[in-house]
């Protein structure tokens, strides 16, 4: 609850690098405001700056492995967030951390990497082998695999090639448009069940739209790590100085 009577209420500004996709960005905005209102109470919520990019550009860069072009494009958008007064920056896409992490490496503005709150949650749960669902680029990312292993002691599993292709297709063709199909949900749950049978102790919902389709309630006994919720929770804690 808010204890200060000073107005305007002092708080940090959260900068959101969004548009990847607009559906994920809308969920970030909702979750950040809900999280802050739950702490502040009353009518208070967040002070948030969003720079939303054209997802068509992102899709083009990712599909063609044009990562240098993507980095140049997003670097300008991060500049805009900093000019707008962001005290911390979030990128709403697991995939685009590949270029946003190096963009942020030499900047003074704090950056919360999406893998870190997820890794911390898996370590707290005592897990050591966890499956990863996401775009093809995310599932194939050696940098992400190393980050989870070296920082959090978690070995990453990924689906078979046909299952990876299905996960990626559903993200790009459906989830980024908020096209939530029962048959796609069933396919994701089949893939998760196969990963569990193969030794996974849990699964990372490593695309920020996946939780729109499947979530913990679908497999109550199998831990699911929602990167969107964990990332926004970490930003709320940062904004409150926790």
JORA-V658621 format. One record per residue. N is the residue number from 1. RES is the residue in one letter. NEAR is the number of other C-alpha atoms within 12 Angstrom. D_FIRST is the distance of its C-alpha to the first C-alpha in Angstrom with 2 decimals. Layout:
n/res/near/d_first
N/RES/NEAR/D_FIRST
N/RES/NEAR/D_FIRST
This chain:
n/res/near/d_first
1/X/16/0.00
2/X/20/3.80
3/X/13/6.29
4/X/13/9.34
5/X/11/11.51
6/X/9/13.92
7/X/10/15.00
8/X/10/15.55
9/X/18/12.26
10/X/19/13.82
11/X/26/13.51
12/X/28/16.28
13/X/34/18.41
14/X/40/19.20
15/X/42/22.88
16/X/45/24.19
17/X/45/27.93
18/X/37/28.47
19/X/33/31.24
20/X/41/32.27
21/X/37/32.05
22/X/29/30.42
23/X/32/29.29
24/X/37/27.40
25/X/35/25.95
26/X/27/24.63
27/X/32/22.94
28/X/42/21.39
29/X/37/20.00
30/X/22/18.63
31/X/26/17.15
32/X/39/15.57
33/X/28/13.87
34/X/23/12.85
35/X/30/11.53
36/X/34/9.44
37/X/21/8.22
38/X/21/7.44
39/X/23/5.15
40/X/24/4.00
41/X/17/4.74
42/X/13/7.75
43/X/15/10.50
44/X/25/9.27
45/X/30/10.94
46/X/36/13.43
47/X/29/16.32
48/X/34/19.12
49/X/30/22.87
50/X/35/25.22
51/X/33/28.90
52/X/34/30.53
53/X/30/34.02
54/X/20/36.93
55/X/29/36.96
56/X/18/40.73
57/X/24/41.10
58/X/33/39.05
59/X/29/41.11
60/X/17/44.27
61/X/25/43.41
62/X/29/42.28
63/X/20/45.27
64/X/14/47.70
65/X/19/46.14
66/X/20/45.93
67/X/27/43.21
68/X/20/44.40
69/X/19/44.21
70/X/32/40.72
71/X/26/39.65
72/X/20/41.17
73/X/27/39.51
74/X/37/35.99
75/X/30/36.43
76/X/21/36.73
77/X/31/33.55
78/X/40/31.64
79/X/25/33.21
80/X/22/31.77
81/X/33/28.21
82/X/29/28.72
83/X/17/30.25
84/X/22/27.26
85/X/22/25.02
86/X/30/23.41
87/X/30/21.81
88/X/38/22.19
89/X/45/24.44
90/X/51/24.47
91/X/48/27.64
92/X/45/27.17
93/X/48/30.57
94/X/44/31.63
95/X/41/35.18
96/X/47/34.71
97/X/39/33.16
98/X/34/36.87
99/X/30/37.18
100/X/37/33.68
101/X/30/33.50
102/X/22/36.67
103/X/30/35.55
104/X/30/32.46
105/X/17/34.45
106/X/12/35.58
107/X/18/32.64
108/X/15/30.15
109/X/25/27.17
110/X/27/25.32
111/X/35/26.03
112/X/36/24.43
113/X/38/27.41
114/X/41/26.75
115/X/48/28.85
116/X/33/26.89
117/X/31/23.74
118/X/40/26.24
119/X/41/28.59
120/X/27/26.02
121/X/32/25.09
122/X/34/28.82
123/X/25/29.53
124/X/15/26.81
125/X/21/28.49
126/X/17/31.80
127/X/30/33.54
128/X/27/36.44
129/X/30/37.98
130/X/41/35.95
131/X/40/37.20
132/X/48/36.10
133/X/48/36.22
134/X/41/36.00
135/X/38/38.37
136/X/33/41.79
137/X/37/40.96
138/X/35/37.87
139/X/31/39.80
140/X/26/42.63
141/X/25/40.58
142/X/19/41.88
143/X/23/39.25
144/X/36/36.45
145/X/30/38.45
146/X/18/38.93
147/X/26/35.30
148/X/34/34.25
149/X/25/37.25
150/X/19/37.21
151/X/21/33.52
152/X/28/32.45
153/X/24/35.76
154/X/35/35.65
155/X/30/38.89
156/X/37/38.60
157/X/35/40.77
158/X/40/41.47
159/X/37/43.29
160/X/21/47.01
161/X/14/48.33
162/X/14/48.69
163/X/28/45.17
164/X/29/43.78
165/X/25/45.62
166/X/28/44.16
167/X/40/40.56
168/X/36/41.07
169/X/23/42.90
170/X/33/40.27
171/X/42/37.55
172/X/33/39.63
173/X/21/41.42
174/X/25/38.73
175/X/31/35.12
176/X/34/34.76
177/X/22/35.90
178/X/24/33.62
179/X/20/36.86
180/X/24/35.87
181/X/19/39.09
182/X/15/39.61
183/X/16/42.51
184/X/26/40.48
185/X/26/37.80
186/X/20/40.65
187/X/24/42.11
188/X/38/38.91
189/X/32/38.59
190/X/21/42.27
191/X/30/41.73
192/X/39/38.78
193/X/26/40.96
194/X/22/43.79
195/X/29/41.60
196/X/26/40.42
197/X/17/44.07
198/X/18/44.92
199/X/22/42.67
200/X/29/39.22
201/X/31/36.45
202/X/42/33.85
203/X/47/33.53
204/X/50/31.56
205/X/42/30.83
206/X/46/31.77
207/X/45/31.80
208/X/47/28.62
209/X/44/30.10
210/X/45/31.43
211/X/35/28.40
212/X/33/29.16
213/X/32/32.42
214/X/35/31.85
215/X/29/28.88
216/X/22/28.32
217/X/15/29.14
218/X/20/32.62
219/X/20/33.47
220/X/11/31.14
221/X/14/33.17
222/X/26/33.40
223/X/29/30.40
224/X/38/29.42
225/X/40/27.40
226/X/37/25.79
227/X/43/25.84
228/X/42/23.84
229/X/38/20.78
230/X/35/21.15
231/X/42/21.61
232/X/44/18.57
233/X/33/16.40
234/X/35/18.02
235/X/43/17.38
236/X/40/13.61
237/X/24/13.82
238/X/28/16.20
239/X/33/14.23
240/X/29/11.43
241/X/14/14.39
242/X/11/14.27
